[in-house]
Amino acid sequence: MGSPLLNGVELKQEGVTENRKKNVSGYSILEAGDLDEALSLLNIHPHLALNSECTIEVHEVMPMPATI
């Protein structure tokens, strides 16, 4: 179902810094056959009806390489 998010940080080779660039406030995992199906399912999401500033980002999950 997902969860709200707090206290974001950004991790780089140089270390960890506060991440104030993004406004990600939560996440959900949605299973769909492809991007078009995911967008179709999200098109009526109640978050989008709150106001014109509300957005949803959609990202594909990439498989992680096997560890040695």
Secondary structure, DSSP 8 states (H G I E B T S, - for coil): --EE--S-EEEETTEEEE--S----EE-----SSHHHHHHHHTT-GGGGS-TT---------------
